[in-house]
Amino acid sequence: MAGLSKIAPVYRHGFILASSMALSYWWTLRWLKARSKKLLTKDVNSAIGARLMKKDKVAVDKKFLRNILILLKILVPKLISGETFYLVLIACALIARTYADVWMIQNSTAVESAIIGRSSKLFKASLSRFVYAMPMISLVNNALKYGLDELKLRFRCRLTKYLYDQYLKGFTYYQLNNLDSRITNVDQLLTQDVEKFSTCIADLYTNISKPFLDIIIFSKKLTSSIGPTGPSYMVLYLLFSGFILTRLRRPVGMMTVTEQQFEGEFRYVNSRLITNCEEIAFYKGNRREQINIRDSFDRLIKHLRSFIIFRMSMGFIDNIVAKYISTCVGYYVVSRPFLSLADNKYANASQSELLEDYYTSGRMLVKMAEAVGRLVLAGREMTKLAGFTTRVTDLMTVLRDINQGKYVRTMISNASTNNNNINQNSSQPKLGLGKIQLQDRIIKFENVPLITPNGDVLIESLNFTVKSGQNVIVCGPNGCGKSSLFRTVGELWPIHGGTLTKPSAGQLFYIPQKPYMTIGTLRDQIIYPDSSDDMRRRGLTDKDLLELLERVQLTYILQREGGFDATQDWMDVLSGGEKQRIAMARVFYSKPQFAILDECTSAVSVDVEANMYEYCKTVGITLFTVSHRKSLWKHHEYCLYMDGRGKYEFKHIDENTLEFGS
Ligand SMILES: Nc1ncnc2c1ncn2[C@@H]1O[C@H](COP(=O)(O)OP(=O)(O)OP(=O)(O)O)[C@@H](O)[C@H]1O
């Protein structure tokens, strides 16, 4: 303290200020680290917690620049495009706006000089110039706003379309949600994160280019009036403060990523409640669900609170460095020629000349100081953008990997990462991709292992052939791999060895126990996934659909719901059995070579079920059936039995065959 008192007051105050800033930053960072560790340790058993344990660095660095370049190619795919037009429009509006600012400074100074000089002629002339310029300035401001809004919308459109093209290619949407565990809450990424990224990058374009332009234009103007030293000091200060603040703001990127993850988790628990509300209501599970939702919400709020505190502490430093010190530097620079008595320029100047010169240069310098401050603050937006960029590019990487058949699975239990899905273990078959051969009217497994996405081997090597006309009933205890077999046949799960011969995807139809009903008319439910245009192209009409409804004894539904064009929430409006019968009508509409019926007639009466099986036979649809009903065995020629311990049997059904089920 005694040492401090010997230092000149201005340095002493500077020293105290710098120390308090460093202390506040250090304390906040320590507190944040401890808090985030606590939050994650508490949550380590949840999927999101496990994933958050593995944190990649998120910062404005080389990786960020590389990613942003990749994304820019998607946002602005061609030089001559709508996006380029709006980028140019914004740039022109920004230049016009800066010149408008310069003009306003000069005109305001003229108005004030006229008032101080008591010249009504000059006052009227300057004021009328201002009135004439008003519409132009307003037009520039609004052109800038319009250009920016349109650019954000266009960026969002480009990125959303690009990501959905990847996401809905083949079975990527299924595989991302079921086979790969790198991304949770993909809906959050595809909706909110893309929107935030687009807004952030468009805002940054103006937040960087406007102050940058201001600095160039004001430096040029000031250099001609007060010489190059003043503007150079300002630019030097910009470089120095920009460097310091960018380093201090590093945690913002990771915190943005975490915030989006927690937001996604909160959204997910809410949508689970909506999807399963009936089951939860029957269980009276509202209290339990409330605990889940509260947990997730608390985690989000705790994180948001930490973020607010970090922002506050950073804002304290930001304000001082980017606003106040830069204004001080501005005042210092503008005052130098005025305060220096040796300066010839102002030695013999009158009071009003000094005043006019000070107003013009001073205001420009203050504007330049503000621009320097804004540019320094834009660094904060940049770190935030780094967070959104990481989220979007992570999704793009996972989509690309999945499209190339690469999956990464993180085991929640031991938080280990399992590449390409398989636990390497001596008793398991060797890794290597199996082959798929397309051939009509046959399904043939040759040495194909049945492996779950977690890498558990259900059956080491499957070998059997099913030709058209040979219906197969698939049976075995729960969890033995019946549905897994169909996921493999349907190419939802990759084949890890051997050869699978099968018809093309369109010739295989899968019906699950709980059939999916789409958004649309009653007609859309029967012809799903076809559209009405596809139906017309097939040469079918509503009369044919009516026949299909007769086959499944569901014609009454037409009257009840108001015809084929009726639109309802079909998931709710139809009963379980009605949904299953609609699903059977879908099979008859599609007439595939093979249909997989996964307990899909469990809610249909036995006589209706028997009719459906007979009809399939007459139109040549071969069936794979999973069912616990003994009554169905008579419609099948073969039985595939899996014992749940890795063994299976494929055999012809005759009078000696032991029938499973009830
Ligand atoms: N997406 C998945 N990720 C990891 N393991 C899975 C996945 N889907 C299924 N499994 C595992 O594969 C095994 C077989 O499941 P599958 O659904 O094929 O059984 P199933 O024979 O159809 O059973 P059920 O008769 O109860 O419907 C189970 O042990 C299950 O845990």
Ligand as a Chemical Component Dictionary entry (heavy atoms), coordinates in Angstrom:
data_LIG
# 
_chem_comp.id                   LIG 
_chem_comp.type                 NON-POLYMER 
_chem_comp.pdbx_formal_charge   0 
_chem_comp.three_letter_code    LIG 
# 
loop_
_chem_comp_atom.comp_id 
_chem_comp_atom.atom_id 
_chem_comp_atom.alt_atom_id 
_chem_comp_atom.type_symbol 
_chem_comp_atom.charge 
_chem_comp_atom.model_Cartn_x 
_chem_comp_atom.model_Cartn_y 
_chem_comp_atom.model_Cartn_z 
_chem_comp_atom.pdbx_ordinal 
LIG N1  N1  N 0 -31.832 -49.964 -30.639 1  
LIG C1  C1  C 0 -31.295 -50.914 -29.873 2  
LIG N2  N2  N 0 -30.114 -50.714 -29.296 3  
LIG C2  C2  C 0 -29.539 -51.678 -28.537 4  
LIG N3  N3  N 0 -30.075 -52.879 -28.302 5  
LIG C3  C3  C 0 -31.255 -53.141 -28.855 6  
LIG C4  C4  C 0 -31.940 -52.187 -29.654 7  
LIG N4  N4  N 0 -33.102 -52.749 -30.069 8  
LIG C5  C5  C 0 -33.151 -53.970 -29.513 9  
LIG N5  N5  N 0 -32.048 -54.217 -28.797 10 
LIG C6  C6  C 0 -31.742 -55.429 -28.043 11 
LIG O1  O1  O 0 -31.812 -56.526 -28.932 12 
LIG C7  C7  C 0 -32.370 -57.641 -28.273 13 
LIG C8  C8  C 0 -33.490 -58.209 -29.144 14 
LIG O2  O2  O 0 -34.516 -57.260 -29.233 15 
LIG P1  P1  P 0 -35.785 -57.492 -30.169 16 
LIG O3  O3  O 0 -36.585 -56.239 -30.156 17 
LIG O4  O4  O 0 -35.325 -57.998 -31.491 18 
LIG O5  O5  O 0 -36.526 -58.658 -29.378 19 
LIG P2  P2  P 0 -37.874 -59.418 -29.749 20 
LIG O6  O6  O 0 -37.510 -60.827 -29.944 21 
LIG O7  O7  O 0 -38.563 -58.738 -30.883 22 
LIG O8  O8  O 0 -38.640 -59.194 -28.399 23 
LIG P3  P3  P 0 -40.223 -59.104 -28.075 24 
LIG O9  O9  O 0 -40.822 -60.440 -28.265 25 
LIG O10 O10 O 0 -40.243 -58.690 -26.662 26 
LIG O11 O11 O 0 -40.778 -58.056 -29.005 27 
LIG C9  C9  C 0 -32.848 -57.153 -26.932 28 
LIG O12 O12 O 0 -31.946 -57.646 -25.975 29 
LIG C10 C10 C 0 -32.787 -55.675 -26.982 30 
LIG O13 O13 O 0 -32.348 -55.150 -25.780 31 
# 
loop_
_chem_comp_bond.comp_id 
_chem_comp_bond.atom_id_1 
_chem_comp_bond.atom_id_2 
_chem_comp_bond.value_order 
_chem_comp_bond.pdbx_ordinal 
LIG N1  C1  SING 1  
LIG C1  N2  SING 2  
LIG C1  C4  DOUB 3  
LIG N2  C2  DOUB 4  
LIG C2  N3  SING 5  
LIG N3  C3  DOUB 6  
LIG C3  C4  SING 7  
LIG C3  N5  SING 8  
LIG C4  N4  SING 9  
LIG N4  C5  DOUB 10 
LIG C5  N5  SING 11 
LIG N5  C6  SING 12 
LIG C6  O1  SING 13 
LIG C6  C10 SING 14 
LIG O1  C7  SING 15 
LIG C7  C8  SING 16 
LIG C7  C9  SING 17 
LIG C8  O2  SING 18 
LIG O2  P1  SING 19 
LIG P1  O3  DOUB 20 
LIG P1  O4  SING 21 
LIG P1  O5  SING 22 
LIG O5  P2  SING 23 
LIG P2  O6  DOUB 24 
LIG P2  O7  SING 25 
LIG P2  O8  SING 26 
LIG O8  P3  SING 27 
LIG P3  O9  DOUB 28 
LIG P3  O10 SING 29 
LIG P3  O11 SING 30 
LIG C9  O12 SING 31 
LIG C9  C10 SING 32 
LIG C10 O13 SING 33 
# 
